[in-house]
Amino acid sequence: MTTQSTRTFVAALIGVALLRLVAAIPVIADVLAYIDGIFAQAGYAGISTLKLVEVAITAAAILLYQKAAQWIGDRWPKIEVYLLGSAARPHYEPRYGDR
């Protein structure tokens, strides 16, 4: 597995796990169900709006975790390997540009 793949997988895995733990809190589950009810009353019952909201929040949680882990890794590089599975950050060369 490449460095990029490892870091993305670990961030996604932990981000989703943290989100599942937070979503298990009854108050948050009630808020999500309430939002779904609002969309259903507005006539969007054919679309699982609750799932769309969950997908957007999951993506945000993954991004937030990855950015937080990188921020911590900037200050304490040895911790980044535990947070993202690798301390090596991928770098990309421009496809088109001055060489």
Secondary structure, 3 states (H helix, E strand, C coil): CCHHHHHHHHHHHHHHHHHHHHHCCHHHHHHHHHHHHHHHHCCCCCCCHHHHHHHHHHHHHHHHHHHHHHHHHHHCHHHHHHHHCCCCCCCCCCCCCCC
